Amino acid sequence: MKILLMGNPNVGKSVIFSRLTGVKVIASNYPGTTVSFTRGYMRLGDKMVEVIDAPGTYTLEPTCKAEEVALQMLAQAEAGDVVINVIDATNLERNLNLTLQLLERHIPMVVALNLWDDAKHKGITIDVEKLEELLNVPVVPTVAVSGEGISTLARRMKEARINEIEPHTTDERWADIGNIVTQVQSMVHRHHTFLETLEDLSLLPITGLPIAAVVIWLIFKIVRFIGEGLIGYIFDPLFEGLYAPLMMQLSALLGGSGFWHDIVIGKLIEGEIDFTQSFGLLTTGLYVPLAMVLPYVFAFYLMLGLLEDFGYLPRLAVLVDNLMHKLGLHGQAIVPTILGLGCSVPGMLSARILETRRERFIALTLLAVAVPCTAQSAMIIGLVGEHGGKYVAIVFGTLSIIWVLLGFTLNKIMRGLSPELLLEIPSYHLPRIVPLSKKLWMRLVGFLKDAIPFMLLGILLMNILFATGAIDVVAKLLAPVITNLMGLPASVVVALITGFLRKDVAVGMLAPLDLTAKQLTIASTVLAVYFPCIAAFVVLLKELGIKDMLKSAAIMLGLAVLVGTVMNLILSALHL
Amino acid sequence: MLEWKERKDGREKIFAFRLGEGELKVSLASMKAGESGIVVEFLGGRGFVNRLNALGIRLCKKITKVNTMLMRGPVIVDIDGMKIAIGRGMAQRIIVEVVDEDTAYG
């Protein structure tokens, strides 16, 4: 027996799933947070049963890849399986459309009438008993975020039943829905609350665009403030004051130099450990992910979580719709882009909310080429920033220009049109501390689990490449491109190779190479453009298929050479 | 009596017409912000209609245009208290019969 959670987008399926199974999943306040399915288990009587959280869908006729996933889950349902149909109590009519379609499939069902508190606040009353009688399946009011009604829902799972209704035509179904809604729902009109006024203001062009500008500016400011603050006041003092003396003792114990010393501690710079340049497993290998990247990852995901839970992202999508159309996308593609600024993997997965292959190709290629993840950005800010803010600005400025120009070009040369935006805009909700911190925690743990092993692997690989001399062979091979066109020393190859593993460690590897500010700027930009890291590559391959992946990869490599060369010419001409 | 009415909407001129006792049929794109009306026609195929239906935009529903984004951006409407953003090209294919505020809808 399986339990399948189905419902419209953004009705709280993932929160209910978490409540039932204890499995943590990312939940947010915008349609399309869940694009894949998650499995978990819950206790039902004396058995453990599987629970599946499916992406939201408005109907049983899919319009995008995420909805197809939901329908596949439903198609795989076997005898004895149960569907929990989660519906939004504040929008009964539209949600019942899916409910009736599900009932026509003759699968035992229970209805969770979620967002029950919101409905009350909006002056909507629903006669639950009457609704249960009309649908002929159990109906349980729930407030998933606070846990209200969840135990009743679990208790009533065994009452799940099939309503023997005949397949209806669309018109018959809407007529039925109309009947049900008039019988069970009553509404009282109320005045606008403060949040609702804010909702309107952030959608009006005159106030919305300035609000968006302020929100984005504030986020950059706050992320930098938190990131720099954590590094300057906590992580740097800890590493320099407590950890460095410990490592110096270990270094002395290992004899101060030699193969093993260099792998564990790295090269001593003027007799001291330099956490950014020594490149040993226990020095740079821990310093980069923990003290240079983690603070920014924490700051970014804290702010992203606030924006997601508040419900701001769909409004941003509306505001940037025009711009995104020029790039062959529509406004909703801003969501994968913003998630990609955190990490490419969730960013690329969330591109499933886009309707066509063409859009997904453009969105994924843009993500891989011109949207650096937080780990990479943190390293660029940390290392390139030492030479002055203008070099950091050049890196991010160049990436933004590439993003616009590449999107514009792909839109011109690829056949087909970009579909139009059709997006439900959720109400604002004040974020709740507990779910917000859970989500932040999950993302931080996820980052550390990925970052530290790959970081250590990267450093190990680099040491081996240097020790065996393999790096010289590759460097000679690529020297014409890297040295003649981009004006970089051939040793940069080591960063390009490790960049396949992780971008943050790769940027870090530029530190000991004694590059000039200009070279560091060019190398950081080329590193961002030339190829995604292995984790993102796997997702890209899975989402695009091998043929489109090869096309996308050709664009990346071609652009990397072009961008490196053009930057070299321009920056040299400007004597930077 | 057939009365043609011209409305300026950004760069394009849209002709709306009034039939007999004052129903004014316009596309969602050429409605004014704040105007309400009843959805009377979808100019598109089944897929188009189904996508709109699924979001609650159906024939005979009351719809209120909240506003349009600048430069031919998406149209934002309110239907059953839900806000939905609709791309401009789609909005041009949704025909609404505008109701005067004082007569309301029935």
Interface residues (C-beta under 8 A of the other chain):
Chain A: Y58 T59 E61 T63 T90 N91 E93 R94 N97 K122 T170 W174 E199 D200 L203 L204 P205 G208 L209 P314 A317 V318 L319 D321 N322 H330 G331 P419 E420 L421 L422 L423 E424 I425
Chain B: G47 N50 R51 L52 N53 A54 L55 G56 R58 V66 N67 T68 M69 L70 M71 R72 G73 P74 I76 D80 G81 M82 K83 I84 A85 I86 G87 R88 G89 M90
